Amino acid sequence: MNKQFGINALPDNTLKQIFLRKVEKQDLSAIVTIENQVQITPWSYSVLELSILTDEFYWVAVDQDQNKVVGFLICAIYSPDADLTNFGVACEYQNQGIGSKLLNNLWLYLKSKQIEKVTLEVRVSNSGAIKLYQRNNFVVVGKRKKYYRKNLDNEYEDCLIMTKYF
């Protein structure tokens, strides 16, 4: 597999060129910024840093014009299964195909490793992510009650367990 993939994403001419590549240590602060922007209960710097040091599949999307990380994806592989553990695209870059490109890159990799299915968990309130996953042939296989913390007032919300079969 190539180390870098080019993506032409020009829905509104704001993005000139996006590249996907494996994460590098210097990407961590940008990933943490995106994580804090898009997650209600974000992973900490140390948890994200530890993820980089594991055997997980970890890629970033980089806006070449801005030399800026604009998205990331983390997937743990337990052959013949995989778990999409974290995924985010910076708010100002959402709805431009970057999330789909990150996922498509993951599908190619997982298929090359003979992975049979990939599973994820998503907040029931995250309709945008659920639609993205459904467009990518994920199906709901379960639900966990009060799985995600909603806020600091000890309120929780359910999550959907979704799986894509290859």
C-alpha positions as CSV (number, residue, x, y, z in Angstrom):
1,M,0.0,0.0,0.0
2,N,1.2,3.5,-0.8
3,K,2.2,5.7,2.0
4,Q,0.3,8.7,0.6
5,F,-2.9,9.0,-1.5
6,G,-4.1,12.1,-3.3
7,I,-7.7,13.2,-3.1
8,N,-9.3,15.8,-5.3
9,A,-12.0,17.3,-3.2
10,L,-13.4,20.4,-4.8
11,P,-17.1,20.7,-3.9
12,D,-16.9,24.5,-3.3
13,N,-13.3,25.2,-4.4
14,T,-12.1,25.8,-0.9
15,L,-10.1,22.6,-0.8
16,K,-7.4,22.2,-3.5
17,Q,-5.7,19.0,-2.5
18,I,-6.0,16.5,0.4
19,F,-3.6,13.7,1.0
20,L,-4.0,10.7,3.2
21,R,-0.9,9.4,5.0
22,K,0.1,7.4,8.0
23,V,0.2,9.5,11.1
24,E,3.5,11.0,12.3
25,K,4.4,12.0,15.8
26,Q,4.2,15.8,15.0
27,D,0.5,15.3,13.9
28,L,-0.6,14.6,17.5
29,S,-1.4,18.2,18.5
30,A,-3.5,18.7,15.4
31,I,-5.3,15.4,16.1
32,V,-6.0,16.4,19.7
33,T,-7.4,19.8,18.4
34,I,-9.8,18.0,16.0
35,E,-10.7,15.5,18.7
36,N,-11.6,18.3,21.1
37,Q,-13.6,20.0,18.3
38,V,-15.7,17.1,17.3
39,Q,-16.1,14.9,20.3
40,I,-18.3,15.5,23.3
41,T,-16.0,13.5,25.6
42,P,-12.7,13.6,23.7
43,W,-9.8,11.3,24.2
44,S,-6.9,12.8,26.1
45,Y,-3.5,13.7,24.6
46,S,-1.9,10.7,26.3
47,V,-4.5,8.2,25.1
48,L,-4.1,9.5,21.5
49,E,-0.3,9.4,21.8
50,L,-0.5,5.8,23.1
51,S,-2.7,4.9,20.1
52,I,0.1,6.0,17.7
53,L,2.6,3.7,19.4
54,T,0.4,0.6,19.0
55,D,-0.2,-1.6,16.0
56,E,-3.4,0.2,15.2
57,F,-4.2,1.5,11.7
58,Y,-3.8,5.3,12.1
59,W,-4.1,7.7,9.2
60,V,-4.5,11.4,8.8
61,A,-5.9,13.6,6.0
62,V,-3.7,16.6,5.3
63,D,-4.7,19.8,3.4
64,Q,-1.7,20.2,1.2
65,D,-2.3,23.9,0.6
66,Q,-2.5,24.7,4.3
67,N,0.0,22.0,5.3
68,K,-2.6,21.1,8.0
69,V,-4.0,17.9,9.4
70,V,-7.8,18.1,8.8
71,G,-9.0,14.5,9.7
72,F,-7.9,11.3,11.3
73,L,-8.9,7.7,11.7
74,I,-7.9,5.0,14.2
75,C,-8.7,1.3,13.8
76,A,-7.6,-1.6,16.0
77,I,-7.2,-4.9,14.2
78,Y,-7.9,-8.2,15.8
79,S,-7.9,-10.5,12.8
80,P,-10.3,-11.5,11.4
81,D,-12.1,-8.5,13.0
82,A,-11.4,-4.8,13.4
83,D,-12.8,-2.0,15.5
84,L,-13.0,1.6,14.2
85,T,-12.1,3.2,17.5
86,N,-11.9,6.9,16.7
87,F,-12.5,9.0,13.7
88,G,-12.9,12.8,13.1
89,V,-12.8,15.5,10.5
90,A,-12.2,19.2,11.5
91,C,-15.6,21.0,11.5
92,E,-14.6,23.4,8.7
93,Y,-13.6,20.4,6.5
94,Q,-16.7,18.3,7.1
95,N,-19.2,17.4,4.3
96,Q,-16.4,17.6,1.6
97,G,-15.8,13.8,1.2
98,I,-12.7,13.6,3.5
99,G,-14.4,11.2,6.0
100,S,-15.4,8.9,3.1
101,K,-11.9,9.0,1.7
102,L,-10.4,8.0,5.0
103,L,-12.9,5.2,5.4
104,N,-12.3,4.0,1.8
105,N,-8.6,3.9,2.5
106,L,-9.3,1.8,5.6
107,W,-11.5,-0.6,3.6
108,L,-8.7,-1.2,1.1
109,Y,-6.3,-1.9,3.9
110,L,-8.6,-4.2,5.8
111,K,-9.5,-6.2,2.7
112,S,-5.7,-6.7,2.0
113,K,-5.4,-8.2,5.5
114,Q,-8.4,-10.5,5.0
115,I,-10.4,-8.8,7.7
116,E,-14.0,-10.1,7.6
117,K,-15.8,-7.2,9.5
118,V,-15.2,-3.9,11.1
119,T,-17.3,-2.7,14.0
120,L,-17.8,0.8,15.6
121,E,-19.9,2.5,18.2
122,V,-21.6,5.8,17.6
123,R,-23.8,8.1,19.7
124,V,-27.5,7.8,18.8
125,S,-27.5,11.6,18.6
126,N,-24.8,11.7,15.9
127,S,-27.0,11.6,12.9
128,G,-24.4,12.8,10.5
129,A,-22.0,10.0,11.4
130,I,-24.7,7.4,11.3
131,K,-25.7,8.5,7.8
132,L,-22.0,8.4,6.7
133,Y,-21.7,4.9,8.1
134,Q,-24.9,3.7,6.5
135,R,-23.7,5.1,3.1
136,N,-20.6,2.9,3.7
137,N,-22.7,-0.2,4.2
138,F,-22.6,-0.4,8.0
139,V,-25.6,-2.0,9.6
140,V,-26.9,-1.7,13.2
141,V,-26.2,-4.9,15.1
142,G,-26.8,-3.7,18.6
143,K,-27.4,-0.9,21.1
144,R,-25.8,-0.1,24.4
145,K,-28.0,1.8,26.9
146,K,-26.5,4.9,28.6
147,Y,-23.0,4.2,27.1
148,Y,-21.8,7.7,26.3
149,R,-21.5,10.5,28.8
150,K,-23.5,13.5,27.5
151,N,-22.1,16.2,29.9
152,L,-20.6,16.8,33.3
153,D,-24.0,16.4,35.0
154,N,-23.8,12.6,34.8
155,E,-26.3,12.4,31.9
156,Y,-25.7,9.6,29.4
157,E,-27.0,8.6,26.0
158,D,-27.2,5.3,24.1
159,C,-24.9,4.2,21.4
160,L,-25.5,2.1,18.3
161,I,-23.1,-0.7,17.5
162,M,-22.6,-0.8,13.7
163,T,-20.8,-3.4,11.6
164,K,-19.6,-3.5,8.0
165,Y,-19.0,-7.0,6.6
166,F,-16.6,-7.6,3.8
